[in-house]
Amino acid sequence: MVNKCIYCKSEIAKDSVVDVCNRCGLSVWGEKMFKAIVNNMEQAREVGNLYQGSVTEEALPDKFGSKNR
């Protein structure tokens, strides 16, 4: 499955911490704010807080007995 920007639908990296491409992120939030958002999301991923509370398949650890849908 390919990740796509929620605004323009262009492809984004599968490991991206945000669901927007750089072009749209910069257009929506501006350079300084978009960089801050991405940095904060990357830090959250590093400490394990990025998927906290998520219900997506990728976020469910195997130890909880999640089943493929």
CHARMM-style PDB file with segment names, atoms N, HN, CA, C and O in Angstrom:
ATOM      1  N   MET     1       0.846  -1.186   0.000  1.00  0.00      PROA
ATOM      2  CA  MET     1       0.000   0.000   0.000  1.00  0.00      PROA
ATOM      3  C   MET     1       0.885   1.241   0.000  1.00  0.00      PROA
ATOM      4  O   MET     1       1.844   1.336   0.766  1.00  0.00      PROA
ATOM      5  N   VAL     2       0.553   2.176  -0.858  1.00  0.00      PROA
ATOM      6  HN  VAL     2      -0.226   2.099  -1.480  1.00  0.00      PROA
ATOM      7  CA  VAL     2       1.322   3.406  -0.991  1.00  0.00      PROA
ATOM      8  C   VAL     2       0.635   4.508  -0.193  1.00  0.00      PROA
ATOM      9  O   VAL     2      -0.582   4.676  -0.271  1.00  0.00      PROA
ATOM     10  N   ASN     3       1.416   5.251   0.566  1.00  0.00      PROA
ATOM     11  HN  ASN     3       2.404   5.115   0.629  1.00  0.00      PROA
ATOM     12  CA  ASN     3       0.863   6.389   1.294  1.00  0.00      PROA
ATOM     13  C   ASN     3       0.713   7.563   0.338  1.00  0.00      PROA
ATOM     14  O   ASN     3       1.562   7.787  -0.525  1.00  0.00      PROA
ATOM     15  N   LYS     4      -0.375   8.312   0.501  1.00  0.00      PROA
ATOM     16  HN  LYS     4      -1.065   8.130   1.202  1.00  0.00      PROA
ATOM     17  CA  LYS     4      -0.636   9.466  -0.357  1.00  0.00      PROA
ATOM     18  C   LYS     4      -0.964  10.682   0.488  1.00  0.00      PROA
ATOM     19  O   LYS     4      -1.539  10.576   1.572  1.00  0.00      PROA
ATOM     20  N   CYS     5      -0.590  11.828  -0.031  1.00  0.00      PROA
ATOM     21  HN  CYS     5      -0.123  11.914  -0.911  1.00  0.00      PROA
ATOM     22  CA  CYS     5      -0.869  13.112   0.610  1.00  0.00      PROA
ATOM     23  C   CYS     5      -2.382  13.301   0.712  1.00  0.00      PROA
ATOM     24  O   CYS     5      -3.107  13.055  -0.252  1.00  0.00      PROA
ATOM     25  N   ILE     6      -2.855  13.735   1.868  1.00  0.00      PROA
ATOM     26  HN  ILE     6      -2.267  13.936   2.652  1.00  0.00      PROA
ATOM     27  CA  ILE     6      -4.296  13.918   2.048  1.00  0.00      PROA
ATOM     28  C   ILE     6      -4.831  15.119   1.270  1.00  0.00      PROA
ATOM     29  O   ILE     6      -6.041  15.239   1.078  1.00  0.00      PROA
ATOM     30  N   TYR     7      -3.952  16.001   0.825  1.00  0.00      PROA
ATOM     31  HN  TYR     7      -2.969  15.904   0.981  1.00  0.00      PROA
ATOM     32  CA  TYR     7      -4.382  17.179   0.077  1.00  0.00      PROA
ATOM     33  C   TYR     7      -4.323  16.968  -1.430  1.00  0.00      PROA
ATOM     34  O   TYR     7      -5.324  17.159  -2.120  1.00  0.00      PROA
ATOM     35  N   CYS     8      -3.143  16.571  -1.957  1.00  0.00      PROA
ATOM     36  HN  CYS     8      -2.330  16.416  -1.396  1.00  0.00      PROA
ATOM     37  CA  CYS     8      -2.972  16.504  -3.410  1.00  0.00      PROA
ATOM     38  C   CYS     8      -2.906  15.079  -3.942  1.00  0.00      PROA
ATOM     39  O   CYS     8      -2.852  14.880  -5.156  1.00  0.00      PROA
ATOM     40  N   LYS     9      -2.909  14.092  -3.065  1.00  0.00      PROA
ATOM     41  HN  LYS     9      -2.953  14.254  -2.079  1.00  0.00      PROA
ATOM     42  CA  LYS     9      -2.885  12.671  -3.417  1.00  0.00      PROA
ATOM     43  C   LYS     9      -1.583  12.207  -4.069  1.00  0.00      PROA
ATOM     44  O   LYS     9      -1.546  11.114  -4.634  1.00  0.00      PROA
ATOM     45  N   SER    10      -0.517  13.003  -4.009  1.00  0.00      PROA
ATOM     46  HN  SER    10      -0.547  13.891  -3.551  1.00  0.00      PROA
ATOM     47  CA  SER    10       0.770  12.534  -4.524  1.00  0.00      PROA
ATOM     48  C   SER    10       1.359  11.546  -3.532  1.00  0.00      PROA
ATOM     49  O   SER    10       1.027  11.572  -2.346  1.00  0.00      PROA
ATOM     50  N   GLU    11       2.234  10.673  -4.019  1.00  0.00      PROA
ATOM     51  HN  GLU    11       2.504  10.651  -4.982  1.00  0.00      PROA
ATOM     52  CA  GLU    11       2.825   9.652  -3.162  1.00  0.00      PROA
ATOM     53  C   GLU    11       3.784  10.273  -2.156  1.00  0.00      PROA
ATOM     54  O   GLU    11       4.508  11.219  -2.467  1.00  0.00      PROA
ATOM     55  N   ILE    12       3.777   9.724  -0.945  1.00  0.00      PROA
ATOM     56  HN  ILE    12       3.189   8.956  -0.692  1.00  0.00      PROA
ATOM     57  CA  ILE    12       4.723  10.139   0.084  1.00  0.00      PROA
ATOM     58  C   ILE    12       5.426   8.896   0.612  1.00  0.00      PROA
ATOM     59  O   ILE    12       4.940   7.777   0.443  1.00  0.00      PROA
ATOM     60  N   ALA    13       6.548   9.097   1.239  1.00  0.00      PROA
ATOM     61  HN  ALA    13       6.942  10.005   1.376  1.00  0.00      PROA
ATOM     62  CA  ALA    13       7.333   7.981   1.754  1.00  0.00      PROA
ATOM     63  C   ALA    13       6.512   7.160   2.748  1.00  0.00      PROA
ATOM     64  O   ALA    13       5.768   7.712   3.559  1.00  0.00      PROA
ATOM     65  N   LYS    14       6.655   5.852   2.678  1.00  0.00      PROA
ATOM     66  HN  LYS    14       7.260   5.403   2.020  1.00  0.00      PROA
ATOM     67  CA  LYS    14       5.900   4.966   3.570  1.00  0.00      PROA
ATOM     68  C   LYS    14       6.231   5.224   5.036  1.00  0.00      PROA
ATOM     69  O   LYS    14       5.382   5.034   5.906  1.00  0.00      PROA
ATOM     70  N   ASP    15       7.458   5.655   5.313  1.00  0.00      PROA
ATOM     71  HN  ASP    15       8.148   5.809   4.605  1.00  0.00      PROA
ATOM     72  CA  ASP    15       7.863   5.896   6.700  1.00  0.00      PROA
ATOM     73  C   ASP    15       7.635   7.339   7.145  1.00  0.00      PROA
ATOM     74  O   ASP    15       8.136   7.744   8.193  1.00  0.00      PROA
ATOM     75  N   SER    16       6.890   8.115   6.368  1.00  0.00      PROA
ATOM     76  HN  SER    16       6.483   7.786   5.517  1.00  0.00      PROA
ATOM     77  CA  SER    16       6.599   9.508   6.718  1.00  0.00      PROA
ATOM     78  C   SER    16       5.748   9.566   7.985  1.00  0.00      PROA
ATOM     79  O   SER    16       4.832   8.763   8.163  1.00  0.00      PROA
ATOM     80  N   VAL    17       6.054  10.517   8.860  1.00  0.00      PROA
ATOM     81  HN  VAL    17       6.797  11.170   8.716  1.00  0.00      PROA
ATOM     82  CA  VAL    17       5.292  10.657  10.104  1.00  0.00      PROA
ATOM     83  C   VAL    17       4.049  11.529   9.932  1.00  0.00      PROA
ATOM     84  O   VAL    17       3.215  11.615  10.833  1.00  0.00      PROA
ATOM     85  N   VAL    18       3.933  12.166   8.788  1.00  0.00      PROA
ATOM     86  HN  VAL    18       4.611  12.096   8.056  1.00  0.00      PROA
ATOM     87  CA  VAL    18       2.765  12.996   8.495  1.00  0.00      PROA
ATOM     88  C   VAL    18       2.126  12.512   7.199  1.00  0.00      PROA
ATOM     89  O   VAL    18       2.799  11.910   6.362  1.00  0.00      PROA
ATOM     90  N   ASP    19       0.851  12.766   7.032  1.00  0.00      PROA
ATOM     91  HN  ASP    19       0.304  13.255   7.712  1.00  0.00      PROA
ATOM     92  CA  ASP    19       0.110  12.306   5.859  1.00  0.00      PROA
ATOM     93  C   ASP    19       0.010  13.381   4.775  1.00  0.00      PROA
ATOM     94  O   ASP    19      -0.942  13.399   3.995  1.00  0.00      PROA
ATOM     95  N   VAL    20       0.983  14.258   4.736  1.00  0.00      PROA
ATOM     96  HN  VAL    20       1.756  14.244   5.370  1.00  0.00      PROA
ATOM     97  CA  VAL    20       1.020  15.289   3.702  1.00  0.00      PROA
ATOM     98  C   VAL    20       2.414  15.322   3.077  1.00  0.00      PROA
ATOM     99  O   VAL    20       3.406  14.998   3.731  1.00  0.00      PROA
ATOM    100  N   CYS    21       2.479  15.719   1.797  1.00  0.00      PROA
ATOM    101  HN  CYS    21       1.674  15.982   1.265  1.00  0.00      PROA
ATOM    102  CA  CYS    21       3.770  15.855   1.136  1.00  0.00      PROA
ATOM    103  C   CYS    21       4.421  17.167   1.585  1.00  0.00      PROA
ATOM    104  O   CYS    21       3.760  18.022   2.174  1.00  0.00      PROA
ATOM    105  N   ASN    22       5.685  17.317   1.312  1.00  0.00      PROA
ATOM    106  HN  ASN    22       6.222  16.622   0.833  1.00  0.00      PROA
ATOM    107  CA  ASN    22       6.402  18.527   1.712  1.00  0.00      PROA
ATOM    108  C   ASN    22       5.789  19.775   1.090  1.00  0.00      PROA
ATOM    109  O   ASN    22       5.640  20.796   1.760  1.00  0.00      PROA
ATOM    110  N   ARG    23       5.435  19.696  -0.184  1.00  0.00      PROA
ATOM    111  HN  ARG    23       5.557  18.866  -0.728  1.00  0.00      PROA
ATOM    112  CA  ARG    23       4.881  20.862  -0.866  1.00  0.00      PROA
ATOM    113  C   ARG    23       3.600  21.341  -0.189  1.00  0.00      PROA
ATOM    114  O   ARG    23       3.446  22.533   0.079  1.00  0.00      PROA
ATOM    115  N   CYS    24       2.688  20.422   0.084  1.00  0.00      PROA
ATOM    116  HN  CYS    24       2.813  19.454  -0.134  1.00  0.00      PROA
ATOM    117  CA  CYS    24       1.424  20.798   0.729  1.00  0.00      PROA
ATOM    118  C   CYS    24       1.645  21.213   2.179  1.00  0.00      PROA
ATOM    119  O   CYS    24       1.012  22.156   2.654  1.00  0.00      PROA
ATOM    120  N   GLY    25       2.534  20.524   2.886  1.00  0.00      PROA
ATOM    121  HN  GLY    25       3.048  19.758   2.501  1.00  0.00      PROA
ATOM    122  CA  GLY    25       2.822  20.893   4.269  1.00  0.00      PROA
ATOM    123  C   GLY    25       3.351  22.310   4.381  1.00  0.00      PROA
ATOM    124  O   GLY    25       2.950  23.070   5.263  1.00  0.00      PROA
ATOM    125  N   LEU    26       4.252  22.653   3.480  1.00  0.00      PROA
ATOM    126  HN  LEU    26       4.578  22.035   2.764  1.00  0.00      PROA
ATOM    127  CA  LEU    26       4.798  24.015   3.481  1.00  0.00      PROA
ATOM    128  C   LEU    26       3.734  25.039   3.106  1.00  0.00      PROA
ATOM    129  O   LEU    26       3.704  26.138   3.659  1.00  0.00      PROA
ATOM    130  N   SER    27       2.861  24.681   2.168  1.00  0.00      PROA
ATOM    131  HN  SER    27       2.884  23.788   1.719  1.00  0.00      PROA
ATOM    132  CA  SER    27       1.792  25.602   1.748  1.00  0.00      PROA
ATOM    133  C   SER    27       0.766  25.825   2.850  1.00  0.00      PROA
ATOM    134  O   SER    27       0.271  26.939   3.027  1.00  0.00      PROA
ATOM    135  N   VAL    28       0.447  24.773   3.586  1.00  0.00      PROA
ATOM    136  HN  VAL    28       0.849  23.869   3.442  1.00  0.00      PROA
ATOM    137  CA  VAL    28      -0.592  24.863   4.614  1.00  0.00      PROA
ATOM    138  C   VAL    28      -0.080  25.535   5.883  1.00  0.00      PROA
ATOM    139  O   VAL    28      -0.735  26.433   6.410  1.00  0.00      PROA
ATOM    140  N   TRP    29       1.091  25.111   6.384  1.00  0.00      PROA
ATOM    141  HN  TRP    29       1.623  24.381   5.956  1.00  0.00      PROA
ATOM    142  CA  TRP    29       1.576  25.601   7.672  1.00  0.00      PROA
ATOM    143  C   TRP    29       2.747  26.561   7.596  1.00  0.00      PROA
ATOM    144  O   TRP    29       3.039  27.230   8.588  1.00  0.00      PROA
ATOM    145  N   GLY    30       3.426  26.658   6.476  1.00  0.00      PROA
ATOM    146  HN  GLY    30       3.189  26.115   5.671  1.00  0.00      PROA
ATOM    147  CA  GLY    30       4.626  27.481   6.391  1.00  0.00      PROA
ATOM    148  C   GLY    30       5.841  26.669   6.823  1.00  0.00      PROA
ATOM    149  O   GLY    30       5.711  25.650   7.501  1.00  0.00      PROA
ATOM    150  N   GLU    31       7.020  27.130   6.423  1.00  0.00      PROA
ATOM    151  HN  GLU    31       7.126  27.957   5.872  1.00  0.00      PROA
ATOM    152  CA  GLU    31       8.237  26.359   6.640  1.00  0.00      PROA
ATOM    153  C   GLU    31       8.538  26.096   8.115  1.00  0.00      PROA
ATOM    154  O   GLU    31       8.803  24.956   8.496  1.00  0.00      PROA
ATOM    155  N   LYS    32       8.501  27.123   8.935  1.00  0.00      PROA
ATOM    156  HN  LYS    32       8.286  28.049   8.626  1.00  0.00      PROA
ATOM    157  CA  LYS    32       8.881  26.968  10.341  1.00  0.00      PROA
ATOM    158  C   LYS    32       7.935  26.025  11.086  1.00  0.00      PROA
ATOM    159  O   LYS    32       8.389  25.143  11.815  1.00  0.00      PROA
ATOM    160  N   MET    33       6.639  26.202  10.911  1.00  0.00      PROA
ATOM    161  HN  MET    33       6.270  26.919  10.320  1.00  0.00      PROA
ATOM    162  CA  MET    33       5.660  25.371  11.611  1.00  0.00      PROA
ATOM    163  C   MET    33       5.685  23.936  11.091  1.00  0.00      PROA
ATOM    164  O   MET    33       5.607  22.998  11.884  1.00  0.00      PROA
ATOM    165  N   PHE    34       5.794  23.746   9.777  1.00  0.00      PROA
ATOM    166  HN  PHE    34       5.858  24.508   9.133  1.00  0.00      PROA
ATOM    167  CA  PHE    34       5.809  22.395   9.226  1.00  0.00      PROA
ATOM    168  C   PHE    34       7.034  21.625   9.713  1.00  0.00      PROA
ATOM    169  O   PHE    34       6.934  20.443  10.044  1.00  0.00      PROA
ATOM    170  N   LYS    35       8.179  22.284   9.759  1.00  0.00      PROA
ATOM    171  HN  LYS    35       8.261  23.244   9.490  1.00  0.00      PROA
ATOM    172  CA  LYS    35       9.389  21.633  10.281  1.00  0.00      PROA
ATOM    173  C   LYS    35       9.202  21.243  11.746  1.00  0.00      PROA
ATOM    174  O   LYS    35       9.638  20.170  12.162  1.00  0.00      PROA
ATOM    175  N   ALA    36       8.558  22.103  12.525  1.00  0.00      PROA
ATOM    176  HN  ALA    36       8.203  22.975  12.187  1.00  0.00      PROA
ATOM    177  CA  ALA    36       8.308  21.810  13.939  1.00  0.00      PROA
ATOM    178  C   ALA    36       7.370  20.616  14.082  1.00  0.00      PROA
ATOM    179  O   ALA    36       7.591  19.749  14.928  1.00  0.00      PROA
ATOM    180  N   ILE    37       6.336  20.568  13.268  1.00  0.00      PROA
ATOM    181  HN  ILE    37       6.156  21.272  12.581  1.00  0.00      PROA
ATOM    182  CA  ILE    37       5.383  19.459  13.309  1.00  0.00      PROA
ATOM    183  C   ILE    37       6.088  18.149  12.985  1.00  0.00      PROA
ATOM    184  O   ILE    37       5.938  17.164  13.709  1.00  0.00      PROA
ATOM    185  N   VAL    38       6.859  18.134  11.897  1.00  0.00      PROA
ATOM    186  HN  VAL    38       6.981  18.934  11.309  1.00  0.00      PROA
ATOM    187  CA  VAL    38       7.564  16.917  11.487  1.00  0.00      PROA
ATOM    188  C   VAL    38       8.570  16.493  12.558  1.00  0.00      PROA
ATOM    189  O   VAL    38       8.659  15.312  12.893  1.00  0.00      PROA
ATOM    190  N   ASN    39       9.323  17.446  13.091  1.00  0.00      PROA
ATOM    191  HN  ASN    39       9.252  18.406  12.819  1.00  0.00      PROA
ATOM    192  CA  ASN    39      10.307  17.113  14.137  1.00  0.00      PROA
ATOM    193  C   ASN    39       9.637  16.518  15.370  1.00  0.00      PROA
ATOM    194  O   ASN    39      10.119  15.530  15.925  1.00  0.00      PROA
ATOM    195  N   ASN    40       8.535  17.110  15.796  1.00  0.00      PROA
ATOM    196  HN  ASN    40       8.143  17.912  15.345  1.00  0.00      PROA
ATOM    197  CA  ASN    40       7.815  16.596  16.969  1.00  0.00      PROA
ATOM    198  C   ASN    40       7.243  15.201  16.718  1.00  0.00      PROA
ATOM    199  O   ASN    40       7.278  14.346  17.603  1.00  0.00      PROA
ATOM    200  N   MET    41       6.722  14.973  15.525  1.00  0.00      PROA
ATOM    201  HN  MET    41       6.694  15.667  14.806  1.00  0.00      PROA
ATOM    202  CA  MET    41       6.180  13.663  15.183  1.00  0.00      PROA
ATOM    203  C   MET    41       7.292  12.612  15.110  1.00  0.00      PROA
ATOM    204  O   MET    41       7.095  11.474  15.536  1.00  0.00      PROA
ATOM    205  N   GLU    42       8.453  12.983  14.576  1.00  0.00      PROA
ATOM    206  HN  GLU    42       8.614  13.908  14.230  1.00  0.00      PROA
ATOM    207  CA  GLU    42       9.585  12.056  14.513  1.00  0.00      PROA
ATOM    208  C   GLU    42      10.083  11.709  15.911  1.00  0.00      PROA
ATOM    209  O   GLU    42      10.436  10.560  16.179  1.00  0.00      PROA
ATOM    210  N   GLN    43      10.112  12.691  16.798  1.00  0.00      PROA
ATOM    211  HN  GLN    43       9.825  13.624  16.581  1.00  0.00      PROA
ATOM    212  CA  GLN    43      10.517  12.432  18.179  1.00  0.00      PROA
ATOM    213  C   GLN    43       9.516  11.509  18.869  1.00  0.00      PROA
ATOM    214  O   GLN    43       9.905  10.620  19.626  1.00  0.00      PROA
ATOM    215  N   ALA    44       8.237  11.719  18.608  1.00  0.00      PROA
ATOM    216  HN  ALA    44       7.921  12.441  17.993  1.00  0.00      PROA
ATOM    217  CA  ALA    44       7.206  10.857  19.193  1.00  0.00      PROA
ATOM    218  C   ALA    44       7.365   9.425  18.694  1.00  0.00      PROA
ATOM    219  O   ALA    44       7.189   8.481  19.464  1.00  0.00      PROA
ATOM    220  N   ARG    45       7.691   9.254  17.426  1.00  0.00      PROA
ATOM    221  HN  ARG    45       7.834  10.021  16.801  1.00  0.00      PROA
ATOM    222  CA  ARG    45       7.899   7.911  16.886  1.00  0.00      PROA
ATOM    223  C   ARG    45       9.093   7.240  17.556  1.00  0.00      PROA
ATOM    224  O   ARG    45       9.039   6.053  17.876  1.00  0.00      PROA
ATOM    225  N   GLU    46      10.173   7.995  17.769  1.00  0.00      PROA
ATOM    226  HN  GLU    46      10.217   8.959  17.509  1.00  0.00      PROA
ATOM    227  CA  GLU    46      11.384   7.442  18.376  1.00  0.00      PROA
ATOM    228  C   GLU    46      11.138   6.917  19.789  1.00  0.00      PROA
ATOM    229  O   GLU    46      11.711   5.900  20.178  1.00  0.00      PROA
ATOM    230  N   VAL    47      10.299   7.597  20.554  1.00  0.00      PROA
ATOM    231  HN  VAL    47       9.833   8.423  20.238  1.00  0.00      PROA
ATOM    232  CA  VAL    47      10.037   7.155  21.930  1.00  0.00      PROA
ATOM    233  C   VAL    47       8.826   6.229  22.033  1.00  0.00      PROA
ATOM    234  O   VAL    47       8.494   5.755  23.120  1.00  0.00      PROA
ATOM    235  N   GLY    48       8.173   5.974  20.909  1.00  0.00      PROA
ATOM    236  HN  GLY    48       8.443   6.359  20.027  1.00  0.00      PROA
ATOM    237  CA  GLY    48       7.063   5.029  20.903  1.00  0.00      PROA
ATOM    238  C   GLY    48       5.702   5.629  21.139  1.00  0.00      PROA
ATOM    239  O   GLY    48       4.760   4.890  21.425  1.00  0.00      PROA
ATOM    240  N   ASN    49       5.553   6.932  21.034  1.00  0.00      PROA
ATOM    241  HN  ASN    49       6.319   7.532  20.802  1.00  0.00      PROA
ATOM    242  CA  ASN    49       4.267   7.579  21.295  1.00  0.00      PROA
ATOM    243  C   ASN    49       3.484   7.941  20.040  1.00  0.00      PROA
ATOM    244  O   ASN    49       2.374   8.464  20.141  1.00  0.00      PROA
ATOM    245  N   LEU    50       4.032   7.677  18.873  1.00  0.00      PROA
ATOM    246  HN  LEU    50       4.934   7.253  18.791  1.00  0.00      PROA
ATOM    247  CA  LEU    50       3.370   8.119  17.646  1.00  0.00      PROA
ATOM    248  C   LEU    50       2.042   7.417  17.425  1.00  0.00      PROA
ATOM    249  O   LEU    50       1.075   8.060  17.015  1.00  0.00      PROA
ATOM    250  N   TYR    51       1.965   6.116  17.683  1.00  0.00      PROA
ATOM    251  HN  TYR    51       2.750   5.594  18.015  1.00  0.00      PROA
ATOM    252  CA  TYR    51       0.742   5.363  17.419  1.00  0.00      PROA
ATOM    253  C   TYR    51      -0.089   5.127  18.666  1.00  0.00      PROA
ATOM    254  O   TYR    51      -0.983   4.280  18.659  1.00  0.00      PROA
ATOM    255  N   GLN    52       0.183   5.846  19.717  1.00  0.00      PROA
ATOM    256  HN  GLN    52       0.909   6.534  19.723  1.00  0.00      PROA
ATOM    257  CA  GLN    52      -0.563   5.680  20.961  1.00  0.00      PROA
ATOM    258  C   GLN    52      -2.036   6.013  20.734  1.00  0.00      PROA
ATOM    259  O   GLN    52      -2.374   7.127  20.332  1.00  0.00      PROA
ATOM    260  N   GLY    53      -2.891   5.058  20.991  1.00  0.00      PROA
ATOM    261  HN  GLY    53      -2.617   4.154  21.318  1.00  0.00      PROA
ATOM    262  CA  GLY    53      -4.321   5.265  20.812  1.00  0.00      PROA
ATOM    263  C   GLY    53      -4.816   5.028  19.407  1.00  0.00      PROA
ATOM    264  O   GLY    53      -6.011   5.166  19.147  1.00  0.00      PROA
ATOM    265  N   SER    54      -3.928   4.674  18.489  1.00  0.00      PROA
ATOM    266  HN  SER    54      -2.957   4.563  18.700  1.00  0.00      PROA
ATOM    267  CA  SER    54      -4.316   4.447  17.109  1.00  0.00      PROA
ATOM    268  C   SER    54      -5.046   3.118  16.971  1.00  0.00      PROA
ATOM    269  O   SER    54      -4.787   2.180  17.725  1.00  0.00      PROA
ATOM    270  N   VAL    55      -5.944   3.041  16.022  1.00  0.00      PROA
ATOM    271  HN  VAL    55      -6.155   3.803  15.409  1.00  0.00      PROA
ATOM    272  CA  VAL    55      -6.662   1.804  15.764  1.00  0.00      PROA
ATOM    273  C   VAL    55      -6.277   1.188  14.427  1.00  0.00      PROA
ATOM    274  O   VAL    55      -6.934   0.256  13.965  1.00  0.00      PROA
ATOM    275  N   THR    56      -5.225   1.694  13.802  1.00  0.00      PROA
ATOM    276  HN  THR    56      -4.691   2.451  14.178  1.00  0.00      PROA
ATOM    277  CA  THR    56      -4.780   1.136  12.530  1.00  0.00      PROA
ATOM    278  C   THR    56      -4.044  -0.166  12.745  1.00  0.00      PROA
ATOM    279  O   THR    56      -3.513  -0.421  13.826  1.00  0.00      PROA
ATOM    280  N   GLU    57      -4.012  -0.989  11.711  1.00  0.00      PROA
ATOM    281  HN  GLU    57      -4.443  -0.782  10.833  1.00  0.00      PROA
ATOM    282  CA  GLU    57      -3.349  -2.282  11.813  1.00  0.00      PROA
ATOM    283  C   GLU    57      -1.880  -2.147  12.145  1.00  0.00      PROA
ATOM    284  O   GLU    57      -1.367  -2.923  12.952  1.00  0.00      PROA
ATOM    285  N   GLU    58      -1.175  -1.179  11.545  1.00  0.00      PROA
ATOM    286  HN  GLU    58      -1.592  -0.549  10.889  1.00  0.00      PROA
ATOM    287  CA  GLU    58       0.252  -1.024  11.785  1.00  0.00      PROA
ATOM    288  C   GLU    58       0.565  -0.728  13.241  1.00  0.00      PROA
ATOM    289  O   GLU    58       1.634  -1.094  13.728  1.00  0.00      PROA
ATOM    290  N   ALA    59      -0.333  -0.084  13.929  1.00  0.00      PROA
ATOM    291  HN  ALA    59      -1.202   0.213  13.533  1.00  0.00      PROA
ATOM    292  CA  ALA    59      -0.068   0.339  15.297  1.00  0.00      PROA
ATOM    293  C   ALA    59      -0.343  -0.751  16.326  1.00  0.00      PROA
ATOM    294  O   ALA    59       0.078  -0.627  17.477  1.00  0.00      PROA
ATOM    295  N   LEU    60      -1.032  -1.805  15.942  1.00  0.00      PROA
ATOM    296  HN  LEU    60      -1.374  -1.906  15.007  1.00  0.00      PROA
ATOM    297  CA  LEU    60      -1.392  -2.832  16.899  1.00  0.00      PROA
ATOM    298  C   LEU    60      -0.256  -3.839  17.048  1.00  0.00      PROA
ATOM    299  O   LEU    60       0.048  -4.568  16.104  1.00  0.00      PROA
ATOM    300  N   PRO    61       0.370  -3.888  18.212  1.00  0.00      PROA
ATOM    301  CA  PRO    61       1.424  -4.873  18.431  1.00  0.00      PROA
ATOM    302  C   PRO    61       0.847  -6.283  18.455  1.00  0.00      PROA
ATOM    303  O   PRO    61      -0.308  -6.484  18.832  1.00  0.00      PROA
ATOM    304  N   ASP    62       1.644  -7.243  18.056  1.00  0.00      PROA
ATOM    305  HN  ASP    62       2.582  -7.081  17.749  1.00  0.00      PROA
ATOM    306  CA  ASP    62       1.209  -8.641  18.036  1.00  0.00      PROA
ATOM    307  C   ASP    62       0.823  -9.152  19.418  1.00  0.00      PROA
ATOM    308  O   ASP    62      -0.020 -10.043  19.528  1.00  0.00      PROA
ATOM    309  N   LYS    63       1.420  -8.607  20.473  1.00  0.00      PROA
ATOM    310  HN  LYS    63       2.104  -7.884  20.383  1.00  0.00      PROA
ATOM    311  CA  LYS    63       1.157  -9.121  21.816  1.00  0.00      PROA
ATOM    312  C   LYS    63      -0.295  -8.938  22.251  1.00  0.00      PROA
ATOM    313  O   LYS    63      -0.729  -9.576  23.211  1.00  0.00      PROA
ATOM    314  N   PHE    64      -1.062  -8.074  21.561  1.00  0.00      PROA
ATOM    315  HN  PHE    64      -0.709  -7.556  20.781  1.00  0.00      PROA
ATOM    316  CA  PHE    64      -2.452  -7.873  21.906  1.00  0.00      PROA
ATOM    317  C   PHE    64      -3.368  -8.816  21.143  1.00  0.00      PROA
ATOM    318  O   PHE    64      -4.589  -8.762  21.285  1.00  0.00      PROA
ATOM    319  N   GLY    65      -2.762  -9.687  20.327  1.00  0.00      PROA
ATOM    320  HN  GLY    65      -1.770  -9.731  20.213  1.00  0.00      PROA
ATOM    321  CA  GLY    65      -3.560 -10.682  19.601  1.00  0.00      PROA
ATOM    322  C   GLY    65      -4.392 -10.084  18.504  1.00  0.00      PROA
ATOM    323  O   GLY    65      -5.486 -10.572  18.223  1.00  0.00      PROA
ATOM    324  N   SER    66      -3.895  -9.024  17.869  1.00  0.00      PROA
ATOM    325  HN  SER    66      -3.006  -8.627  18.097  1.00  0.00      PROA
ATOM    326  CA  SER    66      -4.652  -8.411  16.794  1.00  0.00      PROA
ATOM    327  C   SER    66      -4.747  -9.368  15.613  1.00  0.00      PROA
ATOM    328  O   SER    66      -3.806 -10.109  15.327  1.00  0.00      PROA
ATOM    329  N   LYS    67      -5.872  -9.349  14.938  1.00  0.00      PROA
ATOM    330  HN  LYS    67      -6.636  -8.747  15.170  1.00  0.00      PROA
ATOM    331  CA  LYS    67      -6.097 -10.203  13.786  1.00  0.00      PROA
ATOM    332  C   LYS    67      -6.110  -9.353  12.532  1.00  0.00      PROA
ATOM    333  O   LYS    67      -6.538  -8.199  12.552  1.00  0.00      PROA
ATOM    334  N   ASN    68      -5.636  -9.934  11.443  1.00  0.00      PROA
ATOM    335  HN  ASN    68      -5.289 -10.871  11.426  1.00  0.00      PROA
ATOM    336  CA  ASN    68      -5.666  -9.235  10.161  1.00  0.00      PROA
ATOM    337  C   ASN    68      -7.108  -9.080   9.719  1.00  0.00      PROA
ATOM    338  O   ASN    68      -7.930  -9.981   9.886  1.00  0.00      PROA
ATOM    339  N   ARG    69      -7.389  -7.950   9.166  1.00  0.00      PROA
ATOM    340  HN  ARG    69      -6.721  -7.219   9.030  1.00  0.00      PROA
ATOM    341  CA  ARG    69      -8.769  -7.650   8.730  1.00  0.00      PROA
ATOM    342  C   ARG    69      -8.953  -7.982   7.285  1.00  0.00      PROA
ATOM    343  OT1 ARG    69     -10.043  -7.797   6.744  1.00  0.00      PROA
TER     344      ARG     69
END
